[in-house]
């Protein structure tokens, strides 16, 4: 009787079993052949896929501010059924931030320097509760992505979900630029109880708009600034920067020729709404992104790719200067209408943190008066005056007011730790993921980072951690008696 010898894997290839085990698949059932015909079984990662692919629906319904909280529930259920939950490196630092968010409820009744006393009733606790729930939901999302195996949700597919959202924000940018006054009432508004639907926060979510119309350039009419598919134009700006990074990686760097061509076309199409948004923070962020990628490519000796990047940036610059977008760009740079307001709010946030450095005040506080005088309030002559909120001009300032210096340091400490830990990951995921962290560290001074923005950042951290875990699992282990072997085993123990 003859025996059949299974074919050996090609030299240099990695066995499928090794990849599955390294990516956390050792706790799963054996891989079975897919049955022929239609299958109505939902994919394992359906909560995350629904968040991304149906985001335009959640935005149109007016529930985008709560959708991560809603889908965190099935994510927790799935992780509880799977068994022990792995946590990414540095998670302990992030837990300190979550703990401080919870403990800061004790200071909600205190009054910060030069601010109005906090309102009575349950309103202040409602705002604190929503903020805490969002942070917890984003944390659950990060753990969920980190614990999924390559078979359940591959890193490449996760990047493509990011790419899909990149297309959505570009389309939303064009809609907001071309139809700035367009909008509609969310259908959910008609089924909510009147007492809930008329609440100011809920009412703002139910009033769905494509853009925010603001007077940004002095001496000119109000300017439409795209915001779809988010609530605010600043959210559109920071999310556009993050999502374009992943779109370029997934479609241009890792995509096939057709997808690569489409990715380049979408990136070019994004130029118009990016300039039209008058968003200086977004412009600076994209400049930081180009500089960072150039440095990483130069350090790796990728001079041909670096030359292509320089050529692309140059052509984009010429395109902007040679079109009416150049005039808009120049006028916006010369009109910093919000600079005085931001300076006043930033100084107030630091003063608040100095008076309550450990726990902060639990949330934002309304400033007495305005940046001009404590006696000046909002009027027809001064639309920008009156009771601005400390903590509303950026994530770091919100943390300083809400959770003191400890909260701000924990937030920054987590992202700085991740940036340092994955600095040697020279893959496309490594460069893109660390770039997203750098953008988050920069945007914290000008933008808030709740809901989708924080989720995208923490998912990027999860992708970096998964990429690093798989790389370490497939790398040859040095002998036990060497320093390299000891270091490798200590790092492996720290990952558990």
PEPEFEN-V436295 format. One record per helix or strand. SS is the DSSP state (hx for helix, st for strand). FROM is the first residue (numbers start at 1). LEN is the number of residues. If there is no record, write none. Layout:
SS/FROM/LEN, SS/FROM/LEN
//
This chain:
hx/16/7, hx/25/3, hx/46/8, hx/55/7, hx/67/16, hx/91/17, st/115/1, hx/123/25, hx/155/24, st/183/3, hx/187/4, hx/194/4, hx/200/7, st/207/3, st/211/4, st/223/4, hx/233/21, hx/257/20, hx/280/20, hx/303/19, hx/325/9, hx/339/17, st/365/3, st/389/2, hx/395/27, hx/428/16, hx/452/23, hx/483/13
//
